[in-house]
Amino acid sequence: MIRPHPAAHSPRRGGVALWLPVALYMGAIYYGAGMSQTPGPAAQFSDTFLHMGGYVGLALLTLRATSGGRWSGVTPRALGLAFVIATVHGATVEIEQMFVPSRFAEWRDLWNDMIGAALGLAIGWLWAKSRWGKMNG
């Protein structure tokens, strides 16, 4: 019996399965940021928490994509690229908010996005270097 190469079962680097969740998450952030008021239950949280928490999630999804869907793919390059993508997204959201009634573009929000992204990437890097990340490589 011929066994397929192990790489045949791993997600393709750059594949739709890796980048579609990133695009959907980004779209959800744009959608929420385009509303003149913070939507629903999110309004109960502080602005700082929403920005940091949102970008922890975005950074982790983006890291998944930049590392090819493998914990062994979490390299300085994958981390740096994920950080840049999250930061550029945060900046474009702030630009979007310049044109939304009752919303404001703020450097503090971009800073909180960057802190959240860095925190998410630190979590991803620590997990990848842990024995659990190495076992699921």
Residue frames as qw, qx, qy, qz and C-alpha x, y, z in Angstrom:
[[0.000, 0.888, 0.460, 0.000, 0.00, 0.00, 0.00],
 [0.394, 0.377, -0.017, 0.838, 1.29, 3.43, -0.93],
 [0.294, -0.718, -0.463, 0.429, 1.04, 5.96, 1.86],
 [0.250, 0.881, 0.146, 0.373, 0.63, 9.62, 1.00],
 [0.429, 0.270, -0.334, 0.795, 3.33, 12.01, 2.05],
 [0.263, -0.544, -0.612, 0.511, 2.47, 13.58, 5.47],
 [0.036, -0.290, 0.036, 0.956, 2.52, 17.06, 3.92],
 [0.154, -0.251, -0.713, -0.636, -0.33, 16.01, 1.62],
 [0.345, -0.622, -0.703, -0.004, -2.70, 16.21, 4.59],
 [0.288, -0.484, -0.282, 0.776, -1.57, 19.58, 5.93],
 [0.292, 0.880, 0.299, -0.225, -3.19, 22.84, 4.83],
 [0.639, 0.452, 0.157, 0.602, -1.48, 24.45, 1.87],
 [0.330, -0.417, -0.131, 0.837, 0.54, 27.50, 2.73],
 [0.098, 0.207, -0.209, -0.951, -1.49, 30.49, 1.59],
 [0.082, -0.320, -0.884, -0.332, -4.60, 28.42, 0.91],
 [0.357, -0.490, -0.282, -0.743, -8.15, 29.72, 1.13],
 [0.717, -0.485, -0.501, 0.004, -8.73, 27.63, 4.27],
 [0.567, -0.236, -0.311, 0.725, -6.01, 29.64, 6.02],
 [0.144, 0.025, 0.040, 0.988, -6.85, 33.14, 4.79],
 [0.296, -0.526, -0.569, -0.559, -10.66, 33.08, 4.61],
 [0.513, -0.654, -0.506, 0.231, -11.07, 33.21, 8.43],
 [0.383, -0.278, -0.061, 0.879, -8.67, 36.17, 8.50],
 [0.024, -0.227, -0.410, -0.883, -10.67, 38.00, 5.83],
 [0.411, -0.605, -0.615, -0.294, -13.99, 37.29, 7.57],
 [0.521, -0.558, -0.393, 0.513, -12.63, 38.45, 10.94],
 [0.253, -0.119, 0.109, 0.954, -11.27, 41.63, 9.34],
 [0.172, -0.404, -0.548, -0.712, -14.63, 42.20, 7.65],
 [0.474, -0.652, -0.590, 0.044, -16.43, 41.84, 10.98],
 [0.420, -0.443, -0.197, 0.767, -14.14, 44.46, 12.52],
 [0.075, 0.081, 0.335, 0.936, -14.75, 46.84, 9.58],
 [0.303, -0.544, -0.654, -0.429, -18.49, 46.26, 9.87],
 [0.487, -0.658, -0.483, 0.311, -18.55, 47.07, 13.58],
 [0.371, -0.331, -0.009, 0.867, -16.28, 50.07, 13.15],
 [0.031, 0.234, 0.484, 0.842, -18.51, 51.42, 10.39],
 [0.293, -0.694, -0.649, -0.106, -21.52, 51.67, 12.72],
 [0.009, -0.721, 0.077, -0.689, -22.18, 55.05, 14.27],
 [0.556, -0.598, 0.385, -0.430, -22.43, 53.38, 17.72],
 [0.000, 0.329, -0.941, 0.085, -20.72, 50.35, 19.19],
 [0.641, -0.119, -0.540, -0.532, -23.06, 47.43, 18.44],
 [0.811, -0.336, -0.407, -0.252, -25.07, 45.48, 21.04],
 [0.830, -0.523, -0.124, 0.148, -23.31, 43.68, 23.87],
 [0.680, 0.233, -0.102, 0.688, -19.92, 45.08, 22.80],
 [0.051, -0.751, -0.011, -0.659, -21.03, 48.46, 24.15],
 [0.742, -0.656, -0.089, -0.106, -20.79, 47.01, 27.68],
 [0.841, -0.174, 0.007, 0.512, -16.98, 46.68, 27.42],
 [0.191, -0.807, 0.142, 0.540, -14.32, 49.37, 27.52],
 [0.583, 0.781, -0.166, -0.151, -12.96, 50.65, 24.24],
 [0.035, -0.682, 0.730, -0.006, -9.46, 49.56, 25.28],
 [0.588, -0.097, 0.789, -0.147, -10.64, 46.00, 25.99],
 [0.753, 0.549, 0.296, -0.211, -12.50, 45.80, 22.66],
 [0.432, 0.810, -0.384, -0.098, -9.46, 46.93, 20.68],
 [0.146, -0.556, 0.815, -0.072, -6.95, 44.75, 22.47],
 [0.648, 0.038, 0.726, -0.228, -9.21, 41.71, 22.59],
 [0.731, 0.621, 0.134, -0.251, -10.22, 42.04, 18.96],
 [0.426, 0.769, -0.474, -0.042, -6.64, 42.23, 17.80],
 [0.434, -0.377, 0.811, -0.107, -5.49, 39.31, 19.96],
 [0.754, 0.299, 0.560, -0.168, -7.94, 37.25, 17.90],
 [0.602, 0.782, -0.087, -0.137, -6.97, 38.81, 14.57],
 [0.031, 0.743, -0.668, -0.025, -3.27, 38.30, 15.25],
 [0.554, -0.192, 0.805, -0.096, -3.76, 34.62, 16.16],
 [0.760, 0.501, 0.392, -0.133, -5.82, 33.94, 13.02],
 [0.433, 0.855, -0.274, -0.080, -3.27, 35.81, 10.91],
 [0.239, -0.601, 0.763, -0.010, -0.41, 33.88, 12.53],
 [0.748, 0.114, 0.645, -0.105, -2.21, 30.65, 11.65],
 [0.692, 0.706, 0.136, -0.055, -2.24, 31.78, 8.03],
 [0.229, 0.868, -0.440, 0.014, 1.33, 33.12, 7.89],
 [0.350, -0.489, 0.796, -0.072, 2.70, 29.95, 9.52],
 [0.422, 0.192, -0.780, -0.420, 0.99, 27.69, 7.00],
 [0.805, -0.301, -0.168, -0.483, -1.39, 26.27, 9.60],
 [0.855, -0.040, -0.446, 0.261, 1.43, 24.52, 11.48],
 [0.533, -0.840, 0.039, 0.096, 2.84, 25.27, 14.91],
 [0.751, -0.198, 0.274, 0.567, 6.26, 24.37, 13.50],
 [0.419, 0.579, 0.325, 0.619, 5.74, 27.20, 10.99],
 [0.262, -0.954, -0.146, 0.001, 5.68, 29.85, 13.73],
 [0.698, 0.094, -0.011, 0.710, 8.91, 31.63, 12.83],
 [0.193, -0.508, -0.129, 0.829, 10.09, 35.20, 13.37],
 [0.028, -0.003, -0.528, -0.849, 9.09, 35.91, 9.76],
 [0.261, -0.495, -0.777, -0.288, 5.54, 34.53, 10.29],
 [0.317, -0.639, -0.500, 0.490, 5.22, 36.51, 13.54],
 [0.167, -0.359, 0.106, 0.912, 6.48, 39.74, 11.94],
 [0.103, -0.175, -0.643, -0.739, 4.22, 39.40, 8.93],
 [0.295, -0.599, -0.744, -0.036, 1.18, 38.71, 11.12],
 [0.278, -0.591, -0.320, 0.686, 2.00, 41.80, 13.22],
 [0.062, -0.183, 0.324, 0.926, 2.34, 44.03, 10.17],
 [0.186, -0.360, -0.750, -0.523, -0.94, 42.75, 8.68],
 [0.319, -0.660, -0.647, 0.211, -2.82, 43.33, 11.96],
 [0.254, -0.504, -0.120, 0.817, -1.28, 46.79, 12.39],
 [0.013, 0.003, -0.486, -0.874, -2.10, 47.89, 8.84],
 [0.250, -0.515, -0.768, -0.286, -5.65, 46.62, 9.32],
 [0.319, -0.648, -0.491, 0.487, -5.95, 48.60, 12.57],
 [0.157, -0.334, 0.130, 0.920, -4.71, 51.75, 10.81],
 [0.118, -0.194, -0.637, -0.737, -7.21, 51.35, 7.97],
 [0.288, -0.616, -0.732, 0.036, -10.04, 50.89, 10.48],
 [0.248, -0.594, -0.263, 0.719, -9.08, 54.17, 12.12],
 [0.026, -0.120, 0.407, 0.905, -9.08, 55.87, 8.71],
 [0.194, -0.433, -0.792, -0.385, -12.53, 54.39, 8.05],
 [0.293, -0.651, -0.616, 0.333, -13.80, 55.87, 11.31],
 [0.158, -0.258, 0.035, 0.953, -12.83, 59.38, 10.18],
 [0.252, -0.070, -0.498, -0.827, -15.86, 59.17, 7.88],
 [0.378, -0.430, -0.818, -0.062, -18.37, 57.58, 10.29],
 [0.288, -0.671, -0.033, -0.682, -20.73, 59.95, 12.14],
 [0.659, -0.665, 0.154, -0.317, -20.12, 60.01, 15.92],
 [0.936, -0.158, 0.051, 0.311, -16.91, 57.91, 15.59],
 [0.006, -0.944, 0.319, 0.087, -13.37, 59.20, 15.77],
 [0.833, 0.332, -0.321, 0.305, -10.00, 58.05, 14.52],
 [0.455, -0.844, 0.253, -0.126, -7.64, 57.88, 17.48],
 [0.390, 0.582, -0.691, 0.177, -3.96, 57.03, 17.80],
 [0.418, -0.346, 0.699, -0.465, -4.78, 55.45, 21.17],
 [0.889, 0.164, 0.235, -0.357, -7.05, 52.93, 19.45],
 [0.739, 0.548, -0.391, 0.027, -4.33, 51.99, 16.96],
 [0.022, 0.563, -0.731, 0.386, -1.88, 51.64, 19.86],
 [0.659, -0.156, 0.573, -0.460, -4.34, 49.33, 21.66],
 [0.900, 0.372, -0.064, -0.217, -4.74, 47.30, 18.45],
 [0.509, 0.607, -0.579, 0.190, -0.96, 46.90, 18.25],
 [0.272, -0.430, 0.728, -0.459, -0.69, 45.90, 21.92],
 [0.838, 0.057, 0.356, -0.409, -3.45, 43.33, 21.41],
 [0.819, 0.501, -0.270, -0.071, -1.76, 41.97, 18.28],
 [0.238, 0.594, -0.702, 0.313, 1.58, 41.71, 20.09],
 [0.527, -0.274, 0.643, -0.484, -0.08, 39.94, 23.01],
 [0.908, 0.240, 0.141, -0.314, -1.83, 37.48, 20.67],
 [0.692, 0.572, -0.433, 0.077, 1.41, 36.77, 18.84],
 [0.074, -0.538, 0.738, -0.401, 3.27, 36.27, 22.11],
 [0.757, -0.079, 0.492, -0.423, 0.63, 33.72, 23.12],
 [0.885, 0.431, -0.077, -0.158, 0.97, 31.99, 19.75],
 [0.422, 0.643, -0.602, 0.215, 4.76, 31.93, 19.94],
 [0.335, -0.423, 0.719, -0.439, 4.74, 30.58, 23.51],
 [0.871, 0.094, 0.329, -0.353, 2.25, 27.87, 22.54],
 [0.784, 0.552, -0.282, -0.045, 4.31, 26.91, 19.46],
 [0.266, 0.591, -0.685, 0.333, 7.44, 26.58, 21.61],
 [0.616, -0.347, 0.525, -0.474, 5.65, 24.61, 24.33],
 [0.223, -0.146, 0.959, 0.093, 5.62, 20.83, 24.37],
 [0.518, 0.491, 0.631, -0.304, 1.93, 20.86, 23.35],
 [0.435, 0.785, -0.139, -0.420, 2.66, 22.98, 20.29],
 [0.046, 0.547, -0.799, -0.247, 5.61, 20.77, 19.38],
 [0.410, 0.083, 0.903, -0.100, 3.47, 17.63, 19.72],
 [0.501, 0.655, 0.529, -0.201, 0.89, 19.09, 17.34],
 [0.445, -0.435, 0.355, 0.698, 3.51, 20.54, 15.07]]
